[in-house]
Amino acid sequence: MTALEPLSVAILAGGQSRRMGRDKALLDVAGRALIEHVIERARPVASEMMLIASDRPAYARFGLRVVPDRCPQSGALGGIYTAIAEAEHPHCLVLACDMPFVNTDLLRYMAAVPRDYDVLVPSLAAERSTQGERETLETLHAIYGKSCLPAIERQLQEGILKVIGFFSQVRVKRIPEEEIRQYDPNLLSFYNANTPEEYEWVRRRYAAGDGRGEAGDPVGGSPE
C-alpha cells in the first residue's frame, strides 16, 4: 500500500454557538466533550492536528495545539484561512467541531485522493429549485491546499465571507454523493449539532451505544 502524503487536520471551534446558547464543542456526549469525538475520528488521518479556537485555556485539556482565529469576525472563512496558514503540511483537512458522526473511513478515502487539487470537497445531491439545480458543498468537511491562501486573502480584504466565493479562482475537486455513500451510507458525517434539539438527539444516540446514527436518520436540521 502506498503511504499517504502528510495531512494536517484542523478542527474549527471558534464559532459563537448562538443557536445553542453555549459552547457546543464542549457539550457532554457520552461522558466526553463533543469535540473529542471529532478528534478521535479524525486522528487516524492526521500527521498533525490543531484546534482553531479563541478561548485557548478551555481547549488546552485536549492536548493539541490551539491556534487563535486570525480573522475572528470573518466566520468560517476566517477559520479556514487560519487553519491553512498555520498548517505544517501543504494540505489541511478542515472539520467543524460539531459533527459527532464524522466517518473515519470516509476521511481515509479523502486523504488518499491524489492531490492534484486546491480544494477537495464532498458534494451532496443537487436540489431542484426555481433557479435550477443546486448542490450542497460540505466546506467544513473538506481538504484545502496552501495554494488557496492568496484567493482567500483577496476575498477577506473585499469583505466577502461566503466560503465558496473563492472556489472559481482555484482547482476544486468534488466527491460525488454516490462515492460518499460507499463509506457513509446515511451521510451522517455531515450532521451538525447546532441547536439544543439536535444536541439532545446526538446525546440519545450515543447513550444508546449508537455513535454512528441509524439507517434512515436525516442529515442536517433537527431529526425530530
C-alpha positions in Angstrom: 0.0 0.0 0.0 1.3 3.4 -0.9 2.0 5.6 2.1 -0.3 8.6 2.3 1.1 12.1 1.9 1.2 14.1 5.2 -2.0 15.8 6.0 -2.7 18.5 8.6 -6.1 18.4 10.4 -7.7 21.5 11.9 -11.0 21.5 13.8 -12.8 24.8 13.9 -14.1 25.6 17.4 -14.2 29.4 17.2 -17.9 29.8 16.4 -20.2 31.7 18.7 -22.8 28.9 19.0 -25.7 31.4 19.0 -28.4 28.8 18.3 -27.0 26.5 21.0 -26.7 29.3 23.6 -23.4 27.8 24.9 -20.1 26.5 23.6 -21.3 23.4 21.6 -17.8 22.0 21.2 -17.6 21.4 24.9 -21.1 19.9 25.4 -21.0 16.4 27.0 -21.7 13.5 24.7 -21.3 10.1 26.4 -19.0 11.4 29.0 -16.7 13.3 26.7 -16.8 16.7 25.0 -18.5 16.7 21.6 -15.3 17.9 20.0 -13.4 14.9 21.5 -15.5 12.6 19.3 -14.4 14.6 16.2 -10.8 14.5 17.3 -10.9 10.7 17.9 -12.4 10.0 14.5 -10.0 12.3 12.6 -6.8 11.4 14.4 -6.0 8.3 12.1 -5.5 10.6 9.1 -3.7 13.4 10.8 0.0 14.0 10.5 -0.6 16.9 12.8 -3.8 18.2 14.4 -4.8 21.6 15.8 -7.8 23.4 17.1 -8.8 26.8 15.9 -10.3 28.4 18.9 -10.3 31.9 20.6 -10.7 30.5 24.1 -7.3 28.8 24.3 -7.5 27.8 28.1 -10.8 26.0 27.6 -9.3 23.8 24.9 -5.8 23.2 26.3 -7.1 20.0 28.0 -7.3 18.1 24.7 -3.5 18.1 24.4 -3.5 19.7 20.9 -2.0 22.9 19.6 -4.7 25.6 20.0 -4.5 28.4 17.5 -6.4 31.6 17.8 -8.5 32.6 14.8 -6.6 35.2 12.8 -9.9 36.7 11.5 -12.4 36.2 14.3 -15.0 38.4 12.7 -14.9 36.6 9.4 -16.9 33.5 10.2 -16.0 30.1 8.8 -13.9 31.6 6.0 -11.6 33.2 8.6 -11.2 29.9 10.4 -10.4 28.1 7.2 -7.8 30.7 6.3 -6.2 30.4 9.8 -6.1 26.6 9.5 -4.4 26.6 6.1 -1.9 29.3 7.1 -1.0 27.5 10.3 -0.8 24.0 8.8 2.7 22.4 8.8 1.8 20.5 5.6 0.7 21.6 2.1 -2.8 20.3 2.6 -5.1 20.6 5.6 -8.4 18.8 6.3 -10.8 21.3 7.9 -13.6 20.0 10.1 -16.3 21.7 12.1 -16.3 20.9 15.8 -20.0 19.9 16.0 -20.1 16.9 13.7 -20.0 13.9 16.1 -20.6 11.3 13.4 -17.5 12.0 11.3 -16.7 8.8 9.5 -13.0 7.8 9.7 -13.3 5.5 6.6 -14.5 8.5 4.5 -11.7 10.6 5.8 -9.2 8.0 4.9 -10.7 7.9 1.4 -10.4 11.7 1.1 -6.8 11.6 2.4 -5.9 9.1 -0.3 -7.3 11.1 -3.3 -4.3 12.3 -5.5 -3.6 15.9 -4.5 -4.0 17.5 -8.0 -6.5 20.0 -6.5 -6.6 23.1 -4.3 -9.9 22.1 -2.7 -11.4 18.6 -2.2 -15.0 18.9 -1.1 -17.9 16.4 -0.7 -20.8 17.3 -2.9 -24.3 16.2 -1.9 -27.0 15.6 -4.4 -28.3 18.7 -6.2 -31.6 20.1 -5.1 -34.2 21.3 -7.6 -35.3 24.8 -7.2 -36.8 27.6 -9.3 -33.2 28.6 -10.2 -32.4 25.1 -11.4 -30.3 22.5 -9.6 -28.1 23.4 -6.6 -25.5 21.2 -5.0 -24.6 21.2 -1.3 -20.8 21.5 -0.8 -19.6 20.4 2.7 -17.0 23.1 3.1 -16.3 22.3 6.7 -15.5 18.7 5.9 -13.0 19.4 3.1 -9.3 19.5 2.3 -7.7 22.7 1.4 -4.2 23.4 -0.1 -2.0 26.3 0.9 -2.4 27.3 -2.7 -5.8 28.7 -1.7 -4.3 31.3 0.6 -3.9 34.2 -2.0 -7.5 33.8 -3.2 -8.9 33.7 0.3 -6.8 36.7 1.3 -8.3 38.7 -1.6 -11.8 37.7 -0.6 -11.3 38.6 3.0 -10.0 42.0 2.0 -13.1 42.5 -0.1 -15.3 41.6 2.9 -16.9 38.6 1.1 -17.3 35.9 3.7 -19.1 33.2 1.7 -16.7 30.2 1.8 -17.3 29.1 -1.8 -16.7 32.6 -3.0 -13.1 31.9 -3.9 -13.7 28.5 -5.5 -13.9 29.9 -9.0 -10.2 31.0 -8.6 -8.8 27.6 -7.6 -8.9 24.0 -8.7 -11.9 22.3 -6.9 -12.4 18.6 -7.0 -15.8 17.4 -5.8 -16.5 14.0 -4.2 -20.0 13.0 -5.5 -22.6 11.7 -3.2 -22.6 8.2 -4.6 -18.9 7.8 -3.7 -19.5 9.2 -0.2 -22.3 6.7 0.5 -19.9 3.8 -0.1 -18.3 4.8 3.2 -21.2 6.7 4.9 -24.5 5.3 3.6 -26.7 7.7 5.6 -24.4 10.8 5.2 -24.3 11.3 8.9 -20.7 12.6 8.6 -22.3 16.0 7.8 -24.8 16.1 10.7 -24.3 19.2 12.7 -25.5 19.7 16.3 -26.3 23.4 16.1 -29.4 23.6 18.4 -30.4 22.1 21.8 -32.8 19.7 20.0 -30.1 18.4 17.7 -27.7 18.1 20.6 -30.3 16.0 22.5 -30.7 13.7 19.5 -26.9 13.2 19.3 -26.7 12.6 23.1 -29.5 10.0 22.9 -27.8 8.1 20.1 -24.6 7.9 21.9 -26.3 7.0 25.2 -27.9 4.1 23.3 -24.4 3.0 22.2 -25.1 4.1 18.6 -22.4 6.6 17.8 -23.0 6.1 14.1 -26.6 7.1 14.0 -29.3 4.8 12.5 -30.4 3.9 9.0 -32.9 6.5 7.7 -31.7 9.2 10.1 -31.8 12.6 8.4 -28.8 14.8 7.6 -28.8 18.3 8.8 -31.5 20.1 10.6 -33.5 18.7 13.5 -34.1 15.0 13.3 -37.3 15.3 15.3 
